[in-house]
Amino acid sequence: MSRTDERVPPCDSSPASSVEPYGHGLRLCAWDPESDADVEAWLRGRTDPDFRRWNNPLVWDASFEGARESLRRRAESDAEGTTVAFRITDAESGATLGQVGLSGIDAHMRRAVVGYWVLPEARGRRVATRALDLAARWTFAELGIHRLELDHVVGHTASCRIAELCGFSYEGLMRGAAFAEESRQEFRDAHLHARLATDPTPEGIR
């Protein structure tokens, strides 16, 4: 993964690190809460039925301005160093494809949690696999993280497969670790995966 390549257009805004992660035909950029295009993509991604099936994020106003405020709050937590949110873009066209980001960053324990989503029109192109591997490599190299965790609700076989392809070993079942779909009164189980900085680097991701 090269850090300087004149053939790859730069992002419009800088990510949490001065190094813009790119490779596998992707570039990871910072989200810009003041960009209407970024807000629209953020809103579509988080209100997409497939996203909502597997994720139950904190309640927020599912309007354009509500999405902008959500993105602003995420930018604030990025600035505080507790999260890192990347807009997944096509390295050639610059089109937004989805989101990959870190949460629960613990600098003392050198641990963090990674998650992602992909816009409907970008699915079926291995975007999630390529972005997850790219983000993991960046996290280990730039943030000094040792343990990167990934969890998904039981039954989400696509996420399980992506995790394993990217070197996130399955570590066990977490009972009642996630809210049920469209409910905060019921819970569902989740699978825990993790990749260490010292684990072998996955090969063959394109």
C-alpha positions as CSV (number, residue, x, y, z in Angstrom):
1,M,0.0,0.0,0.0
2,S,1.7,3.1,-1.2
3,R,1.2,6.4,0.5
4,T,2.0,8.6,-2.4
5,D,0.7,8.0,-5.9
6,E,0.0,10.8,-8.3
7,R,-2.5,8.6,-10.2
8,V,-4.8,8.5,-7.2
9,P,-6.8,11.8,-6.6
10,P,-6.6,13.1,-3.0
11,C,-9.6,13.4,-0.8
12,D,-11.4,16.7,-0.4
13,S,-10.7,16.6,3.3
14,S,-8.0,15.0,5.5
15,P,-8.6,11.9,7.6
16,A,-7.7,11.5,11.2
17,S,-4.1,10.9,10.3
18,S,-2.1,12.9,7.7
19,V,-1.7,9.7,5.8
20,E,-4.7,8.9,3.5
21,P,-5.2,5.1,3.4
22,Y,-5.5,3.7,-0.1
23,G,-5.0,0.5,-1.9
24,H,-7.1,-2.3,-3.4
25,G,-8.6,0.3,-5.8
26,L,-10.0,2.3,-2.8
27,R,-9.2,5.5,-0.9
28,L,-10.4,6.2,2.6
29,C,-11.3,9.8,3.2
30,A,-12.7,11.8,6.1
31,W,-16.4,12.6,6.0
32,D,-17.2,16.3,5.7
33,P,-20.4,17.3,7.6
34,E,-20.7,20.5,5.6
35,S,-20.7,18.6,2.3
36,D,-24.3,18.0,1.1
37,A,-23.1,15.0,-0.9
38,D,-21.4,13.4,2.1
39,V,-24.5,14.0,4.3
40,E,-26.7,12.5,1.6
41,A,-24.5,9.4,1.4
42,W,-24.4,9.1,5.2
43,L,-28.2,9.3,5.4
44,R,-28.7,6.7,2.7
45,G,-26.3,4.3,4.3
46,R,-27.7,4.5,7.8
47,T,-31.3,4.3,6.7
48,D,-30.8,1.5,4.2
49,P,-33.1,-1.5,5.1
50,D,-30.2,-3.9,4.9
51,F,-28.2,-1.8,7.3
52,R,-31.1,-1.5,9.6
53,R,-31.7,-5.2,9.5
54,W,-28.3,-5.9,11.1
55,N,-27.6,-2.7,13.0
56,N,-29.6,-0.8,15.6
57,P,-27.7,2.4,16.2
58,L,-28.6,5.1,18.6
59,V,-31.8,6.9,17.9
60,W,-31.3,9.9,15.7
61,D,-33.4,12.2,13.4
62,A,-33.6,10.4,10.1
63,S,-33.8,13.6,8.1
64,F,-31.2,15.4,6.0
65,E,-30.4,17.9,8.8
66,G,-30.5,15.1,11.3
67,A,-27.9,13.2,9.3
68,R,-25.7,16.3,9.1
69,E,-25.9,16.7,12.9
70,S,-25.0,13.0,13.3
71,L,-22.0,13.4,11.0
72,R,-20.9,16.5,12.9
73,R,-21.0,14.6,16.2
74,R,-19.0,11.8,14.6
75,A,-16.4,14.4,13.4
76,E,-16.2,15.7,17.0
77,S,-15.5,12.3,18.4
78,D,-12.9,11.7,15.7
79,A,-11.2,15.0,16.7
80,E,-11.2,13.7,20.3
81,G,-9.5,10.5,19.3
82,T,-12.2,8.1,20.4
83,T,-13.4,7.2,16.9
84,V,-12.2,7.4,13.3
85,A,-14.7,7.5,10.5
86,F,-13.6,7.0,6.9
87,R,-15.7,7.5,3.8
88,I,-14.9,4.6,1.4
89,T,-14.3,6.0,-2.1
90,D,-13.4,4.6,-5.5
91,A,-9.8,5.5,-6.0
92,E,-10.3,6.3,-9.6
93,S,-13.6,8.1,-9.7
94,G,-13.9,9.4,-6.1
95,A,-17.4,8.1,-5.8
96,T,-18.6,7.3,-2.3
97,L,-19.1,3.6,-1.7
98,G,-19.7,3.3,2.0
99,Q,-18.2,3.8,5.5
100,V,-15.5,2.0,7.5
101,G,-14.5,3.2,11.0
102,L,-13.1,2.6,14.4
103,S,-14.8,3.1,17.8
104,G,-13.9,2.4,21.4
105,I,-10.3,3.3,20.7
106,D,-8.3,2.5,23.9
107,A,-4.8,3.9,23.4
108,H,-3.6,2.4,26.8
109,M,-4.6,-1.1,25.9
110,R,-4.0,-0.5,22.2
111,R,-7.4,-1.9,21.3
112,A,-10.2,-0.7,19.0
113,V,-13.4,-2.0,17.3
114,V,-14.0,-1.7,13.6
115,G,-17.3,-1.6,11.7
116,Y,-18.4,-0.8,8.2
117,W,-21.3,-0.5,5.8
118,V,-21.6,-0.3,2.0
119,L,-24.1,1.6,-0.1
120,P,-26.5,-0.6,-2.1
121,E,-25.1,0.3,-5.5
122,A,-21.6,-0.7,-4.4
123,R,-22.5,-4.2,-3.1
124,G,-21.3,-7.3,-4.8
125,R,-17.9,-5.8,-5.7
126,R,-15.9,-6.9,-2.6
127,V,-15.9,-3.3,-1.4
128,A,-16.4,-4.3,2.3
129,T,-13.6,-6.9,2.1
130,R,-11.1,-4.5,0.5
131,A,-12.0,-1.6,2.8
132,L,-11.8,-3.6,6.0
133,D,-8.4,-4.9,5.1
134,L,-7.2,-1.5,4.2
135,A,-8.5,0.1,7.4
136,A,-7.0,-2.7,9.5
137,R,-3.5,-2.2,7.9
138,W,-3.8,1.6,8.5
139,T,-4.9,1.1,12.1
140,F,-2.0,-1.1,13.0
141,A,0.6,1.1,11.1
142,E,-0.7,4.6,12.0
143,L,-2.4,4.2,15.4
144,G,-0.2,1.5,16.9
145,I,-3.3,-0.6,17.8
146,H,-2.5,-4.2,18.7
147,R,-5.9,-5.8,18.8
148,L,-8.7,-4.9,16.4
149,E,-12.1,-6.4,17.2
150,L,-15.1,-6.9,14.9
151,D,-18.5,-8.2,15.9
152,H,-21.7,-8.9,14.0
153,V,-25.1,-10.3,15.0
154,V,-25.6,-14.0,14.6
155,G,-27.0,-14.9,11.2
156,H,-25.1,-12.2,9.3
157,T,-23.1,-14.7,7.3
158,A,-21.7,-12.2,4.8
159,S,-20.0,-10.3,7.7
160,C,-18.7,-13.5,9.1
161,R,-17.1,-14.4,5.7
162,I,-15.7,-10.9,5.2
163,A,-14.1,-11.0,8.7
164,E,-12.4,-14.3,8.1
165,L,-11.2,-13.3,4.6
166,C,-9.6,-10.2,6.2
167,G,-7.8,-12.2,8.9
168,F,-10.3,-11.6,11.8
169,S,-10.4,-14.9,13.6
170,Y,-13.6,-16.1,15.1
171,E,-13.3,-16.0,18.9
172,G,-16.7,-16.9,20.2
173,L,-20.3,-16.1,20.8
174,M,-21.3,-13.0,22.8
175,R,-24.7,-13.6,24.3
176,G,-27.2,-10.8,24.2
177,A,-24.5,-8.4,22.9
178,A,-26.7,-6.5,20.4
179,F,-30.1,-4.9,20.3
180,A,-32.7,-6.8,18.3
181,E,-33.8,-5.5,15.0
182,E,-35.8,-2.3,15.5
183,S,-36.0,-2.9,19.2
184,R,-34.2,-1.8,22.3
185,Q,-36.2,-4.0,24.6
186,E,-34.9,-7.3,23.2
187,F,-31.4,-8.5,22.5
188,R,-29.6,-10.9,20.1
189,D,-26.4,-12.7,20.2
190,A,-23.3,-11.7,18.2
191,H,-20.1,-13.3,17.0
192,L,-16.8,-11.8,18.1
193,H,-13.8,-11.7,15.7
194,A,-10.4,-10.1,16.2
195,R,-7.2,-9.5,14.3
196,L,-3.9,-8.7,16.0
197,A,-1.1,-6.6,14.6
198,T,1.1,-9.7,14.9
199,D,-1.2,-12.0,12.9
200,P,-0.2,-13.0,9.4
201,T,-1.3,-10.6,6.7
202,P,-4.1,-12.0,4.6
203,E,-3.1,-12.6,1.0
204,G,-5.1,-12.4,-2.2
205,I,-7.5,-9.5,-1.3
206,R,-8.4,-7.6,-4.5
